Amino acid sequence: MAIEVKATKRVSSQDLRGLQALAEEKLLQHYYLVCHESRLQIINGIEILPWQIFLQRLYENDLW
């Protein structure tokens, strides 16, 4: 699992570059970008999670 945290309210393609490069190596199963976005979305296999949802899923052991 790879987790990247950003302080952005709107994720851009540049924000995803690090996780996309890592995903190309196919070493991990899950890729998460945690930020201030208002809704959950998936872009190129990377889950973009609002920080509140991330913390809830982490607490409930529901990330993997």
All heavy atoms as TSV, in Angstrom:
chain	resi	resn	atom	element	x	y	z
A	1	MET	N	N	0.843	-1.157	0.000
A	1	MET	CA	C	0.000	0.000	0.000
A	1	MET	C	C	0.899	1.234	0.000
A	1	MET	O	O	1.890	1.294	0.728
A	1	MET	CB	C	-0.891	-0.025	1.242
A	1	MET	CG	C	-1.571	1.262	1.519
A	1	MET	SD	S	-2.524	1.334	3.041
A	1	MET	CE	C	-2.970	-0.306	3.374
A	2	ALA	N	N	0.526	2.210	-0.830
A	2	ALA	CA	C	1.225	3.499	-0.858
A	2	ALA	C	C	0.217	4.586	-0.507
A	2	ALA	O	O	-0.894	4.603	-1.026
A	2	ALA	CB	C	1.813	3.750	-2.232
A	3	ILE	N	N	0.624	5.476	0.400
A	3	ILE	CA	C	-0.242	6.569	0.828
A	3	ILE	C	C	0.535	7.868	0.684
A	3	ILE	O	O	1.653	7.992	1.190
A	3	ILE	CB	C	-0.678	6.400	2.298
A	3	ILE	CG1	C	-1.435	5.095	2.475
A	3	ILE	CG2	C	-1.522	7.588	2.740
A	3	ILE	CD1	C	-1.697	4.729	3.916
A	4	GLU	N	N	-0.063	8.818	-0.014
A	4	GLU	CA	C	0.528	10.149	-0.131
A	4	GLU	C	C	-0.488	11.146	0.402
A	4	GLU	O	O	-1.681	11.024	0.133
A	4	GLU	CB	C	0.874	10.456	-1.584
A	4	GLU	CG	C	1.619	11.754	-1.744
A	4	GLU	CD	C	2.196	11.949	-3.138
A	4	GLU	OE1	O	2.127	11.029	-3.972
A	4	GLU	OE2	O	2.701	13.050	-3.386
A	5	VAL	N	N	-0.023	12.131	1.141
A	5	VAL	CA	C	-0.900	13.135	1.740
A	5	VAL	C	C	-0.568	14.490	1.135
A	5	VAL	O	O	0.607	14.881	1.074
A	5	VAL	CB	C	-0.732	13.178	3.274
A	5	VAL	CG1	C	-1.620	14.245	3.887
A	5	VAL	CG2	C	-1.023	11.812	3.879
A	6	LYS	N	N	-1.602	15.191	0.676
A	6	LYS	CA	C	-1.448	16.525	0.092
A	6	LYS	C	C	-2.386	17.485	0.806
A	6	LYS	O	O	-3.474	17.109	1.234
A	6	LYS	CB	C	-1.812	16.516	-1.399
A	6	LYS	CG	C	-0.958	15.634	-2.259
A	6	LYS	CD	C	0.301	16.341	-2.621
A	6	LYS	CE	C	1.100	15.506	-3.608
A	6	LYS	NZ	N	2.297	16.156	-4.029
A	7	ALA	N	N	-1.996	18.741	0.874
A	7	ALA	CA	C	-2.822	19.761	1.518
A	7	ALA	C	C	-3.665	20.523	0.493
A	7	ALA	O	O	-4.058	21.648	0.730
A	7	ALA	CB	C	-1.935	20.736	2.292
A	8	THR	N	N	-3.976	19.891	-0.611
A	8	THR	CA	C	-4.717	20.545	-1.678
A	8	THR	C	C	-6.215	20.263	-1.585
A	8	THR	O	O	-6.624	19.222	-1.090
A	8	THR	CB	C	-4.185	20.100	-3.059
A	8	THR	OG1	O	-4.836	20.854	-4.069
A	8	THR	CG2	C	-4.402	18.628	-3.302
A	9	LYS	N	N	-7.001	21.212	-2.082
A	9	LYS	CA	C	-8.449	21.012	-2.141
A	9	LYS	C	C	-8.882	20.459	-3.492
A	9	LYS	O	O	-9.977	19.933	-3.625
A	9	LYS	CB	C	-9.174	22.334	-1.873
A	9	LYS	CG	C	-9.030	22.786	-0.441
A	9	LYS	CD	C	-9.816	24.040	-0.188
A	9	LYS	CE	C	-9.627	24.464	1.268
A	9	LYS	NZ	N	-10.374	25.665	1.570
A	10	ARG	N	N	-8.029	20.602	-4.492
A	10	ARG	CA	C	-8.297	20.071	-5.832
A	10	ARG	C	C	-7.066	19.352	-6.331
A	10	ARG	O	O	-6.015	19.953	-6.489
A	10	ARG	CB	C	-8.644	21.189	-6.795
A	10	ARG	CG	C	-10.113	21.479	-6.764
A	10	ARG	CD	C	-10.529	22.212	-7.990
A	10	ARG	NE	N	-10.716	21.313	-9.111
A	10	ARG	CZ	C	-11.851	21.170	-9.729
A	10	ARG	NH1	N	-12.887	21.835	-9.317
A	10	ARG	NH2	N	-11.958	20.393	-10.758
A	11	VAL	N	N	-7.211	18.086	-6.595
A	11	VAL	CA	C	-6.096	17.270	-7.065
A	11	VAL	C	C	-5.878	17.524	-8.551
A	11	VAL	O	O	-6.822	17.502	-9.339
A	11	VAL	CB	C	-6.383	15.775	-6.800
A	11	VAL	CG1	C	-5.320	14.903	-7.429
A	11	VAL	CG2	C	-6.484	15.519	-5.310
A	12	SER	N	N	-4.627	17.755	-8.903
A	12	SER	CA	C	-4.265	17.937	-10.314
A	12	SER	C	C	-3.456	16.727	-10.777
A	12	SER	O	O	-3.045	15.893	-9.967
A	12	SER	CB	C	-3.438	19.213	-10.483
A	12	SER	OG	O	-2.157	19.045	-9.900
A	13	SER	N	N	-3.198	16.661	-12.049
A	13	SER	CA	C	-2.412	15.547	-12.578
A	13	SER	C	C	-0.999	15.556	-12.000
A	13	SER	O	O	-0.396	14.506	-11.816
A	13	SER	CB	C	-2.372	15.597	-14.100
A	13	SER	OG	O	-1.804	16.813	-14.539
A	14	GLN	N	N	-0.477	16.725	-11.692
A	14	GLN	CA	C	0.865	16.792	-11.091
A	14	GLN	C	C	0.880	16.187	-9.692
A	14	GLN	O	O	1.887	15.632	-9.279
A	14	GLN	CB	C	1.352	18.230	-11.041
A	14	GLN	CG	C	1.767	18.734	-12.401
A	14	GLN	CD	C	2.615	19.978	-12.283
A	14	GLN	OE1	O	2.464	20.748	-11.345
A	14	GLN	NE2	N	3.497	20.156	-13.236
A	15	ASP	N	N	-0.220	16.305	-8.969
A	15	ASP	CA	C	-0.303	15.723	-7.632
A	15	ASP	C	C	-0.241	14.201	-7.673
A	15	ASP	O	O	0.128	13.569	-6.688
A	15	ASP	CB	C	-1.598	16.156	-6.924
A	15	ASP	CG	C	-1.635	17.641	-6.638
A	15	ASP	OD1	O	-0.584	18.204	-6.276
A	15	ASP	OD2	O	-2.720	18.233	-6.763
A	16	LEU	N	N	-0.613	13.627	-8.790
A	16	LEU	CA	C	-0.671	12.170	-8.917
A	16	LEU	C	C	0.604	11.555	-9.490
A	16	LEU	O	O	0.734	10.333	-9.511
A	16	LEU	CB	C	-1.852	11.776	-9.809
A	16	LEU	CG	C	-3.229	12.149	-9.297
A	16	LEU	CD1	C	-4.279	11.879	-10.367
A	16	LEU	CD2	C	-3.557	11.397	-8.034
A	17	ARG	N	N	1.534	12.379	-9.929
A	17	ARG	CA	C	2.716	11.858	-10.631
A	17	ARG	C	C	3.508	10.831	-9.825
A	17	ARG	O	O	3.906	9.796	-10.363
A	17	ARG	CB	C	3.645	12.996	-11.042
A	17	ARG	CG	C	3.128	13.774	-12.214
A	17	ARG	CD	C	4.119	14.733	-12.746
A	17	ARG	NE	N	4.734	15.518	-11.667
A	17	ARG	CZ	C	5.665	16.425	-11.853
A	17	ARG	NH1	N	6.108	16.672	-13.052
A	17	ARG	NH2	N	6.163	17.091	-10.838
A	18	GLY	N	N	3.747	11.098	-8.559
A	18	GLY	CA	C	4.538	10.166	-7.742
A	18	GLY	C	C	3.865	8.816	-7.592
A	18	GLY	O	O	4.495	7.765	-7.756
A	19	LEU	N	N	2.582	8.831	-7.291
A	19	LEU	CA	C	1.855	7.562	-7.130
A	19	LEU	C	C	1.700	6.841	-8.460
A	19	LEU	O	O	1.752	5.609	-8.513
A	19	LEU	CB	C	0.484	7.820	-6.500
A	19	LEU	CG	C	0.500	8.131	-5.004
A	19	LEU	CD1	C	-0.894	8.521	-4.523
A	19	LEU	CD2	C	1.034	6.964	-4.197
A	20	GLN	N	N	1.526	7.588	-9.549
A	20	GLN	CA	C	1.416	6.951	-10.858
A	20	GLN	C	C	2.712	6.253	-11.237
A	20	GLN	O	O	2.696	5.148	-11.767
A	20	GLN	CB	C	1.028	7.969	-11.926
A	20	GLN	CG	C	-0.420	8.366	-11.857
A	20	GLN	CD	C	-0.779	9.442	-12.866
A	20	GLN	OE1	O	0.064	10.221	-13.299
A	20	GLN	NE2	N	-2.043	9.507	-13.212
A	21	ALA	N	N	3.836	6.897	-10.951
A	21	ALA	CA	C	5.134	6.277	-11.245
A	21	ALA	C	C	5.308	5.001	-10.424
A	21	ALA	O	O	5.793	3.984	-10.938
A	21	ALA	CB	C	6.260	7.262	-10.959
A	22	LEU	N	N	4.912	5.049	-9.190
A	22	LEU	CA	C	4.997	3.872	-8.327
A	22	LEU	C	C	4.050	2.773	-8.814
A	22	LEU	O	O	4.408	1.595	-8.840
A	22	LEU	CB	C	4.662	4.264	-6.893
A	22	LEU	CG	C	4.921	3.250	-5.800
A	22	LEU	CD1	C	6.381	2.816	-5.787
A	22	LEU	CD2	C	4.534	3.829	-4.460
A	23	ALA	N	N	2.849	3.147	-9.231
A	23	ALA	CA	C	1.868	2.171	-9.712
A	23	ALA	C	C	2.342	1.465	-10.980
A	23	ALA	O	O	2.020	0.300	-11.207
A	23	ALA	CB	C	0.525	2.863	-9.956
A	24	GLU	N	N	3.123	2.164	-11.807
A	24	GLU	CA	C	3.641	1.549	-13.033
A	24	GLU	C	C	4.563	0.368	-12.730
A	24	GLU	O	O	4.682	-0.545	-13.534
A	24	GLU	CB	C	4.377	2.587	-13.874
A	24	GLU	CG	C	3.448	3.578	-14.535
A	24	GLU	CD	C	4.197	4.672	-15.270
A	24	GLU	OE1	O	5.445	4.613	-15.362
A	24	GLU	OE2	O	3.527	5.598	-15.747
A	25	GLU	N	N	5.199	0.391	-11.574
A	25	GLU	CA	C	6.086	-0.706	-11.192
A	25	GLU	C	C	5.311	-1.934	-10.711
A	25	GLU	O	O	5.874	-3.013	-10.603
A	25	GLU	CB	C	7.047	-0.236	-10.109
A	25	GLU	CG	C	7.996	0.835	-10.604
A	25	GLU	CD	C	8.960	1.306	-9.537
A	25	GLU	OE1	O	9.182	0.547	-8.569
A	25	GLU	OE2	O	9.468	2.422	-9.678
A	26	LYS	N	N	4.035	-1.743	-10.381
A	26	LYS	CA	C	3.137	-2.828	-9.978
A	26	LYS	C	C	3.681	-3.664	-8.813
A	26	LYS	O	O	3.546	-4.880	-8.783
A	26	LYS	CB	C	2.810	-3.718	-11.172
A	26	LYS	CG	C	2.109	-2.976	-12.267
A	26	LYS	CD	C	1.768	-3.836	-13.428
A	26	LYS	CE	C	1.109	-2.960	-14.481
A	26	LYS	NZ	N	0.750	-3.654	-15.657
A	27	LEU	N	N	4.268	-2.978	-7.848
A	27	LEU	CA	C	4.797	-3.673	-6.676
A	27	LEU	C	C	3.783	-3.726	-5.541
A	27	LEU	O	O	3.899	-4.564	-4.654
A	27	LEU	CB	C	6.071	-2.978	-6.185
A	27	LEU	CG	C	7.240	-2.954	-7.169
A	27	LEU	CD1	C	8.387	-2.112	-6.615
A	27	LEU	CD2	C	7.701	-4.365	-7.472
A	28	LEU	N	N	2.811	-2.831	-5.570
A	28	LEU	CA	C	1.826	-2.732	-4.496
A	28	LEU	C	C	0.422	-2.914	-5.066
A	28	LEU	O	O	0.204	-2.781	-6.271
A	28	LEU	CB	C	1.940	-1.370	-3.805
A	28	LEU	CG	C	3.330	-1.034	-3.253
A	28	LEU	CD1	C	3.390	0.417	-2.808
A	28	LEU	CD2	C	3.671	-1.958	-2.106
A	29	GLN	N	N	-0.533	-3.178	-4.183
A	29	GLN	CA	C	-1.910	-3.389	-4.633
A	29	GLN	C	C	-2.774	-2.149	-4.519
A	29	GLN	O	O	-3.740	-2.003	-5.269
A	29	GLN	CB	C	-2.547	-4.513	-3.827
A	29	GLN	CG	C	-1.925	-5.860	-4.082
A	29	GLN	CD	C	-2.598	-6.947	-3.266
A	29	GLN	OE1	O	-3.359	-6.675	-2.345
A	29	GLN	NE2	N	-2.314	-8.191	-3.590
A	30	HIS	N	N	-2.478	-1.262	-3.574
A	30	HIS	CA	C	-3.350	-0.117	-3.319
A	30	HIS	C	C	-2.546	1.176	-3.293
A	30	HIS	O	O	-1.449	1.225	-2.726
A	30	HIS	CB	C	-4.069	-0.283	-1.976
A	30	HIS	CG	C	-4.863	-1.543	-1.897
A	30	HIS	ND1	N	-6.074	-1.705	-2.519
A	30	HIS	CD2	C	-4.603	-2.715	-1.274
A	30	HIS	CE1	C	-6.535	-2.906	-2.287
A	30	HIS	NE2	N	-5.653	-3.553	-1.526
A	31	TYR	N	N	-3.142	2.218	-3.888
A	31	TYR	CA	C	-2.509	3.536	-3.952
A	31	TYR	C	C	-3.541	4.567	-3.514
A	31	TYR	O	O	-4.634	4.647	-4.081
A	31	TYR	CB	C	-2.029	3.829	-5.376
A	31	TYR	CG	C	-1.051	2.778	-5.856
A	31	TYR	CD1	C	-1.487	1.634	-6.497
A	31	TYR	CD2	C	0.311	2.929	-5.626
A	31	TYR	CE1	C	-0.595	0.652	-6.906
A	31	TYR	CE2	C	1.211	1.954	-6.040
A	31	TYR	CZ	C	0.751	0.828	-6.671
A	31	TYR	OH	O	1.634	-0.142	-7.070
A	32	TYR	N	N	-3.182	5.363	-2.503
A	32	TYR	CA	C	-4.106	6.345	-1.933
A	32	TYR	C	C	-3.477	7.729	-1.926
A	32	TYR	O	O	-2.306	7.888	-1.565
A	32	TYR	CB	C	-4.455	5.986	-0.481
A	32	TYR	CG	C	-5.125	4.655	-0.310
A	32	TYR	CD1	C	-4.429	3.554	0.154
A	32	TYR	CD2	C	-6.476	4.505	-0.603
A	32	TYR	CE1	C	-5.047	2.325	0.322
A	32	TYR	CE2	C	-7.106	3.279	-0.434
A	32	TYR	CZ	C	-6.384	2.198	0.023
A	32	TYR	OH	O	-7.001	0.986	0.187
A	33	LEU	N	N	-4.276	8.719	-2.304
A	33	LEU	CA	C	-3.904	10.115	-2.143
A	33	LEU	C	C	-4.918	10.724	-1.195
A	33	LEU	O	O	-6.117	10.756	-1.494
A	33	LEU	CB	C	-3.922	10.862	-3.486
A	33	LEU	CG	C	-3.565	12.335	-3.392
A	33	LEU	CD1	C	-2.084	12.496	-3.053
A	33	LEU	CD2	C	-3.878	13.046	-4.671
A	34	VAL	N	N	-4.456	11.173	-0.040
A	34	VAL	CA	C	-5.315	11.748	0.994
A	34	VAL	C	C	-5.188	13.261	0.899
A	34	VAL	O	O	-4.067	13.794	0.851
A	34	VAL	CB	C	-4.890	11.257	2.397
A	34	VAL	CG1	C	-5.781	11.847	3.466
A	34	VAL	CG2	C	-4.905	9.731	2.443
A	35	CYS	N	N	-6.337	13.959	0.866
A	35	CYS	CA	C	-6.289	15.409	0.678
A	35	CYS	C	C	-7.576	16.058	1.199
A	35	CYS	O	O	-8.364	15.427	1.881
A	35	CYS	CB	C	-6.088	15.733	-0.787
A	35	CYS	SG	S	-7.409	15.093	-1.833
A	36	HIS	N	N	-7.771	17.307	0.837
A	36	HIS	CA	C	-8.953	18.066	1.256
A	36	HIS	C	C	-10.060	18.045	0.198
A	36	HIS	O	O	-10.960	18.887	0.242
A	36	HIS	CB	C	-8.572	19.521	1.551
A	36	HIS	CG	C	-7.792	19.690	2.809
A	36	HIS	ND1	N	-8.384	19.731	4.043
A	36	HIS	CD2	C	-6.463	19.805	3.015
A	36	HIS	CE1	C	-7.447	19.887	4.963
A	36	HIS	NE2	N	-6.274	19.931	4.361
A	37	GLU	N	N	-9.997	17.133	-0.754
A	37	GLU	CA	C	-11.079	17.002	-1.742
A	37	GLU	C	C	-12.397	16.759	-1.017
A	37	GLU	O	O	-12.418	16.211	0.084
A	37	GLU	CB	C	-10.819	15.829	-2.687
A	37	GLU	CG	C	-9.865	16.117	-3.805
A	37	GLU	CD	C	-10.519	16.778	-5.008
A	37	GLU	OE1	O	-11.750	16.926	-5.057
A	37	GLU	OE2	O	-9.767	17.142	-5.916
A	38	SER	N	N	-13.486	17.125	-1.658
A	38	SER	CA	C	-14.793	16.975	-1.011
A	38	SER	C	C	-15.422	15.602	-1.233
A	38	SER	O	O	-16.354	15.234	-0.526
A	38	SER	CB	C	-15.741	18.055	-1.525
A	38	SER	OG	O	-15.890	17.936	-2.926
A	39	ARG	N	N	-14.916	14.844	-2.227
A	39	ARG	CA	C	-15.521	13.540	-2.504
A	39	ARG	C	C	-14.455	12.523	-2.885
A	39	ARG	O	O	-13.381	12.876	-3.362
A	39	ARG	CB	C	-16.564	13.637	-3.605
A	39	ARG	CG	C	-16.002	14.094	-4.925
A	39	ARG	CD	C	-17.097	14.309	-5.966
A	39	ARG	NE	N	-16.539	14.852	-7.177
A	39	ARG	CZ	C	-16.043	14.146	-8.174
A	39	ARG	NH1	N	-16.066	12.835	-8.104
A	39	ARG	NH2	N	-15.544	14.717	-9.239
A	40	LEU	N	N	-14.794	11.275	-2.688
A	40	LEU	CA	C	-13.913	10.176	-3.054
A	40	LEU	C	C	-13.952	10.004	-4.571
A	40	LEU	O	O	-15.003	10.128	-5.188
A	40	LEU	CB	C	-14.403	8.894	-2.376
A	40	LEU	CG	C	-13.573	7.654	-2.615
A	40	LEU	CD1	C	-13.415	6.892	-1.331
A	40	LEU	CD2	C	-14.179	6.797	-3.686
A	41	GLN	N	N	-12.812	9.729	-5.168
A	41	GLN	CA	C	-12.757	9.424	-6.597
A	41	GLN	C	C	-11.570	8.518	-6.880
A	41	GLN	O	O	-10.662	8.398	-6.064
A	41	GLN	CB	C	-12.693	10.699	-7.433
A	41	GLN	CG	C	-11.619	11.669	-7.052
A	41	GLN	CD	C	-11.714	12.951	-7.831
A	41	GLN	OE1	O	-11.930	12.941	-9.041
A	41	GLN	NE2	N	-11.565	14.073	-7.170
A	42	ILE	N	N	-11.598	7.877	-8.027
A	42	ILE	CA	C	-10.500	7.000	-8.437
A	42	ILE	C	C	-10.025	7.462	-9.801
A	42	ILE	O	O	-10.824	7.585	-10.736
A	42	ILE	CB	C	-10.946	5.528	-8.499
A	42	ILE	CG1	C	-11.400	5.067	-7.115
A	42	ILE	CG2	C	-9.806	4.649	-9.019
A	42	ILE	CD1	C	-11.989	3.674	-7.086
A	43	ILE	N	N	-8.729	7.732	-9.899
A	43	ILE	CA	C	-8.135	8.157	-11.153
A	43	ILE	C	C	-6.945	7.253	-11.429
A	43	ILE	O	O	-6.011	7.189	-10.634
A	43	ILE	CB	C	-7.684	9.636	-11.101
A	43	ILE	CG1	C	-8.882	10.555	-10.858
A	43	ILE	CG2	C	-6.950	10.018	-12.388
A	43	ILE	CD1	C	-8.533	12.014	-10.684
A	44	ASN	N	N	-6.983	6.547	-12.539
A	44	ASN	CA	C	-5.901	5.637	-12.940
A	44	ASN	C	C	-5.522	4.665	-11.831
A	44	ASN	O	O	-4.345	4.413	-11.599
A	44	ASN	CB	C	-4.672	6.428	-13.389
A	44	ASN	CG	C	-4.932	7.263	-14.615
A	44	ASN	OD1	O	-5.761	6.923	-15.447
A	44	ASN	ND2	N	-4.243	8.379	-14.724
A	45	GLY	N	N	-6.508	4.143	-11.131
A	45	GLY	CA	C	-6.257	3.159	-10.086
A	45	GLY	C	C	-5.818	3.755	-8.753
A	45	GLY	O	O	-5.546	3.017	-7.812
A	46	ILE	N	N	-5.744	5.074	-8.670
A	46	ILE	CA	C	-5.356	5.740	-7.429
A	46	ILE	C	C	-6.620	6.266	-6.757
A	46	ILE	O	O	-7.386	7.017	-7.366
A	46	ILE	CB	C	-4.389	6.906	-7.705
A	46	ILE	CG1	C	-3.112	6.381	-8.362
A	46	ILE	CG2	C	-4.067	7.662	-6.408
A	46	ILE	CD1	C	-2.209	7.460	-8.913
A	47	GLU	N	N	-6.851	5.839	-5.522
A	47	GLU	CA	C	-8.014	6.316	-4.773
A	47	GLU	C	C	-7.691	7.665	-4.148
A	47	GLU	O	O	-6.730	7.788	-3.394
A	47	GLU	CB	C	-8.394	5.333	-3.663
A	47	GLU	CG	C	-9.371	4.293	-4.094
A	47	GLU	CD	C	-9.948	3.545	-2.914
A	47	GLU	OE1	O	-10.841	4.079	-2.228
A	47	GLU	OE2	O	-9.495	2.414	-2.707
A	48	ILE	N	N	-8.490	8.651	-4.487
A	48	ILE	CA	C	-8.343	9.979	-3.906
A	48	ILE	C	C	-9.383	10.083	-2.804
A	48	ILE	O	O	-10.582	10.009	-3.062
A	48	ILE	CB	C	-8.540	11.067	-4.971
A	48	ILE	CG1	C	-7.477	10.885	-6.058
A	48	ILE	CG2	C	-8.479	12.444	-4.343
A	48	ILE	CD1	C	-7.683	11.714	-7.284
A	49	LEU	N	N	-8.883	10.199	-1.572
A	49	LEU	CA	C	-9.754	10.160	-0.406
A	49	LEU	C	C	-9.728	11.486	0.344
A	49	LEU	O	O	-8.646	11.989	0.662
A	49	LEU	CB	C	-9.301	9.071	0.569
A	49	LEU	CG	C	-9.335	7.633	0.097
A	49	LEU	CD1	C	-8.629	6.741	1.092
A	49	LEU	CD2	C	-10.753	7.180	-0.079
A	50	PRO	N	N	-10.902	12.029	0.654
A	50	PRO	CA	C	-10.927	13.134	1.614
A	50	PRO	C	C	-10.341	12.628	2.928
A	50	PRO	O	O	-10.541	11.470	3.301
A	50	PRO	CB	C	-12.409	13.464	1.753
A	50	PRO	CG	C	-13.043	12.921	0.513
A	50	PRO	CD	C	-12.231	11.712	0.139
A	51	TRP	N	N	-9.628	13.468	3.629
A	51	TRP	CA	C	-8.924	13.007	4.829
A	51	TRP	C	C	-9.867	12.408	5.866
A	51	TRP	O	O	-9.498	11.473	6.551
A	51	TRP	CB	C	-8.072	14.125	5.430
A	51	TRP	CG	C	-8.837	15.294	5.968
A	51	TRP	CD1	C	-9.201	16.419	5.295
A	51	TRP	CD2	C	-9.350	15.446	7.285
A	51	TRP	NE1	N	-9.907	17.265	6.111
A	51	TRP	CE2	C	-10.007	16.690	7.351
A	51	TRP	CE3	C	-9.330	14.651	8.427
A	51	TRP	CZ2	C	-10.641	17.151	8.505
A	51	TRP	CZ3	C	-9.954	15.116	9.579
A	51	TRP	CH2	C	-10.584	16.351	9.604
A	52	GLN	N	N	-11.120	12.911	5.948
A	52	GLN	CA	C	-12.070	12.379	6.924
A	52	GLN	C	C	-12.415	10.923	6.612
A	52	GLN	O	O	-12.487	10.080	7.507
A	52	GLN	CB	C	-13.351	13.211	6.960
A	52	GLN	CG	C	-13.148	14.655	7.324
A	52	GLN	CD	C	-12.981	15.557	6.101
A	52	GLN	OE1	O	-12.469	15.154	5.065
A	52	GLN	NE2	N	-13.410	16.802	6.235
A	53	ILE	N	N	-12.632	10.630	5.340
A	53	ILE	CA	C	-12.954	9.266	4.924
A	53	ILE	C	C	-11.746	8.359	5.142
A	53	ILE	O	O	-11.880	7.220	5.592
A	53	ILE	CB	C	-13.427	9.230	3.461
A	53	ILE	CG1	C	-14.773	9.946	3.328
A	53	ILE	CG2	C	-13.517	7.786	2.946
A	53	ILE	CD1	C	-15.255	10.100	1.911
A	54	PHE	N	N	-10.561	8.865	4.836
A	54	PHE	CA	C	-9.351	8.079	5.062
A	54	PHE	C	C	-9.223	7.687	6.528
A	54	PHE	O	O	-8.979	6.525	6.847
A	54	PHE	CB	C	-8.117	8.856	4.609
A	54	PHE	CG	C	-6.838	8.179	4.982
A	54	PHE	CD1	C	-6.372	7.087	4.255
A	54	PHE	CD2	C	-6.090	8.609	6.058
A	54	PHE	CE1	C	-5.201	6.440	4.605
A	54	PHE	CE2	C	-4.911	7.981	6.416
A	54	PHE	CZ	C	-4.468	6.894	5.682
A	55	LEU	N	N	-9.389	8.657	7.422
A	55	LEU	CA	C	-9.264	8.357	8.848
A	55	LEU	C	C	-10.333	7.377	9.322
A	55	LEU	O	O	-10.052	6.485	10.121
A	55	LEU	CB	C	-9.323	9.642	9.674
A	55	LEU	CG	C	-8.114	10.551	9.558
A	55	LEU	CD1	C	-8.316	11.809	10.400
A	55	LEU	CD2	C	-6.837	9.844	9.949
A	56	GLN	N	N	-11.544	7.517	8.804
A	56	GLN	CA	C	-12.613	6.593	9.171
A	56	GLN	C	C	-12.280	5.182	8.703
A	56	GLN	O	O	-12.408	4.218	9.454
A	56	GLN	CB	C	-13.938	7.051	8.572
A	56	GLN	CG	C	-15.083	6.117	8.888
A	56	GLN	CD	C	-16.376	6.584	8.230
A	56	GLN	OE1	O	-16.439	7.616	7.575
A	56	GLN	NE2	N	-17.420	5.803	8.410
A	57	ARG	N	N	-11.839	5.055	7.459
A	57	ARG	CA	C	-11.498	3.733	6.925
A	57	ARG	C	C	-10.279	3.146	7.632
A	57	ARG	O	O	-10.199	1.933	7.846
A	57	ARG	CB	C	-11.267	3.824	5.417
A	57	ARG	CG	C	-12.589	4.000	4.670
A	57	ARG	CD	C	-12.422	4.164	3.198
A	57	ARG	NE	N	-11.808	2.998	2.583
A	57	ARG	CZ	C	-11.518	2.928	1.300
A	57	ARG	NH1	N	-11.809	3.932	0.492
A	57	ARG	NH2	N	-10.950	1.856	0.813
A	58	LEU	N	N	-9.328	3.985	8.003
A	58	LEU	CA	C	-8.163	3.524	8.742
A	58	LEU	C	C	-8.585	2.982	10.109
A	58	LEU	O	O	-8.166	1.907	10.525
A	58	LEU	CB	C	-7.161	4.667	8.908
A	58	LEU	CG	C	-5.867	4.350	9.636
A	58	LEU	CD1	C	-5.039	3.342	8.839
A	58	LEU	CD2	C	-5.070	5.631	9.859
A	59	TYR	N	N	-9.443	3.723	10.791
A	59	TYR	CA	C	-9.937	3.311	12.106
A	59	TYR	C	C	-10.701	1.994	12.016
A	59	TYR	O	O	-10.599	1.131	12.878
A	59	TYR	CB	C	-10.804	4.411	12.697
A	59	TYR	CG	C	-11.399	4.058	14.038
A	59	TYR	CD1	C	-10.618	4.092	15.189
A	59	TYR	CD2	C	-12.735	3.685	14.152
A	59	TYR	CE1	C	-11.152	3.754	16.433
A	59	TYR	CE2	C	-13.272	3.345	15.393
A	59	TYR	CZ	C	-12.479	3.392	16.519
A	59	TYR	OH	O	-13.003	3.047	17.738
A	60	GLU	N	N	-11.485	1.831	10.939
A	60	GLU	CA	C	-12.286	0.620	10.761
A	60	GLU	C	C	-11.493	-0.522	10.098
A	60	GLU	O	O	-12.058	-1.562	9.796
A	60	GLU	CB	C	-13.513	0.951	9.915
A	60	GLU	CG	C	-14.462	1.903	10.608
A	60	GLU	CD	C	-15.583	2.401	9.714
A	60	GLU	OE1	O	-15.576	2.095	8.486
A	60	GLU	OE2	O	-16.451	3.105	10.228
A	61	ASN	N	N	-10.205	-0.288	9.872
A	61	ASN	CA	C	-9.341	-1.286	9.237
A	61	ASN	C	C	-9.893	-1.702	7.870
A	61	ASN	O	O	-9.937	-2.883	7.529
A	61	ASN	CB	C	-9.163	-2.499	10.152
A	61	ASN	CG	C	-7.925	-3.281	9.833
A	61	ASN	OD1	O	-6.991	-2.759	9.226
A	61	ASN	ND2	N	-7.899	-4.538	10.218
A	62	ASP	N	N	-10.294	-0.708	7.087
A	62	ASP	CA	C	-10.959	-0.952	5.807
A	62	ASP	C	C	-10.195	-0.328	4.641
A	62	ASP	O	O	-10.782	0.134	3.676
A	62	ASP	CB	C	-12.385	-0.387	5.874
A	62	ASP	CG	C	-13.194	-0.743	4.660
A	62	ASP	OD1	O	-12.957	-1.805	4.067
A	62	ASP	OD2	O	-14.071	0.062	4.279
A	63	LEU	N	N	-8.884	-0.306	4.715
A	63	LEU	CA	C	-8.101	0.259	3.605
A	63	LEU	C	C	-7.561	-0.794	2.657
A	63	LEU	O	O	-7.192	-0.509	1.555
A	63	LEU	CB	C	-6.927	1.087	4.159
A	63	LEU	CG	C	-7.291	2.442	4.730
A	63	LEU	CD1	C	-6.062	3.101	5.327
A	63	LEU	CD2	C	-7.897	3.343	3.670
A	64	TRP	N	N	-7.490	-2.019	3.094
A	64	TRP	CA	C	-6.926	-3.041	2.227
A	64	TRP	C	C	-7.826	-4.142	2.032
A	64	TRP	O	O	-8.608	-4.719	2.130
A	64	TRP	CB	C	-5.596	-3.565	2.751
A	64	TRP	CG	C	-5.546	-3.672	4.234
A	64	TRP	CD1	C	-5.949	-4.700	4.997
A	64	TRP	CD2	C	-5.108	-2.670	5.147
A	64	TRP	NE1	N	-5.776	-4.427	6.312
A	64	TRP	CE2	C	-5.253	-3.175	6.436
A	64	TRP	CE3	C	-4.600	-1.394	5.002
A	64	TRP	CZ2	C	-4.910	-2.452	7.564
A	64	TRP	CZ3	C	-4.274	-0.694	6.127
A	64	TRP	CH2	C	-4.421	-1.228	7.400
